[in-house]
Amino acid sequence: MRSIWNGAISFGLVSIPIKLVNATENHNVSFRQIHTADGGRIRYRKVCELEEKEVTAQEIGKGYEDADGSIIPITDEDLASLPIPTAKTIEIVAFVPAERIDPLQMDTAYYLAANGVPAAKPYTLLREALKRSQKVAIAKFALRGRERLGMLRVVDNAIAMHGLLWPDEIRAADEVAPDTHVTVRDAELDLADALMETLGEVDIETLHDDYRIAVEEMIAAKTGGGAVAQAPAEPAGGGKVIDLMAALESSVRAAQAARGEGADEASEEGEVAEVTPLKSRKTAARKTESSKTASSRAASSRAASTKTDSSKTASSKRAPSRSAPAAPKAVGGKKSTAGAAKKAASGTTAKKTAKTTGAKKSSAKTAAAKKTTARKRASA
């Protein structure tokens, strides 16, 4: 790898000669600007405004534009003469825990390579000290005409340096946070946790740039004269307000299906989660509530009707005890008829017996009176 800067790491009184190497590379597909009418290249030429002619790179220098629009020339000698100790040195100023560094500050990443055999021992010493302390080094260095802030850490068996933005270059997040009060329910948090657990972890090495691959395939198809694959049409209805709970439930099931989890349960139940608009869910809830109200009213009406029928039945059962005895009903079949006949016969027999007894008593009284009369006549 080609070095972009040569210098040294200042670690107290220890100086470690190093080379600065880019730790990342750009894989983006680059395009050229062309004239759409004929396909000709569009180029930019550097022209002097005063002379209105194109100049070469050797004729171009630096200048600072003042508030009044005037240009103040700045030469490389002017910059080299500045009293900056970090011009050719990465000066370590502190060691801090890695979590103290806000990821928002991280910028370009570099590798620091030991420059020569004598640098191997102090380079290894710094690397092992960083490993054992589990800290990162904060340093200052100058690159491309300005002083920068850096963070040194161990990556495998090498020392890497991340360029850091200065603290005053980080914007506050107050203006982008929601300015309305929102309440998140526990049920929604539970579903969010379930979705996070379902998605789980991922091996970063397996991720790739799908867009770059699609661009390369499109260029290859155009170069070979083949057909360019068309992107699938996006489903309609985007941008609608959805029910957050339904969206979370659908996301969890989709994540489970993608991982092959919960497929058996879904096939047995035959249910597919739908994202329902809030308005539709409210309308359905109203309909359900109206249906429940109607059902409860119907149940109350039936209960009242049943109570009225029961009262009528009880009244009809109590009626015979308050009125005169009624004739026996022939409801019980032959047994009921026979019982009524026996009762009637018993009543008739009792009446006949009473009449006979009364007649006998009357005849006895008559006979006794006749005897008494006869005795009286005989005495006279």
Secondary structure as UniProt FT lines:
FT   STRAND          3..11
FT   TURN            12..13
FT   STRAND          14..22
FT   TURN            36..38
FT   STRAND          47..48
FT   TURN            49..52
FT   STRAND          53..54
FT   HELIX           57..59
FT   STRAND          62..65
FT   TURN            67..68
FT   STRAND          71..74
FT   HELIX           76..80
FT   TURN            85..86
FT   STRAND          89..97
FT   HELIX           98..100
FT   HELIX           103..105
FT   STRAND          106..114
FT   HELIX           117..119
FT   HELIX           120..133
FT   STRAND          135..143
FT   TURN            144..145
FT   STRAND          146..155
FT   TURN            156..157
FT   STRAND          158..164
FT   HELIX           167..169
FT   HELIX           174..176
FT   HELIX           186..199
FT   HELIX           204..206
FT   HELIX           210..224
FT   TURN            238..239
FT   HELIX           244..258
FT   TURN            259..260
FT   HELIX           263..269
FT   HELIX           278..322
FT   TURN            330..331
FT   HELIX           334..379
//
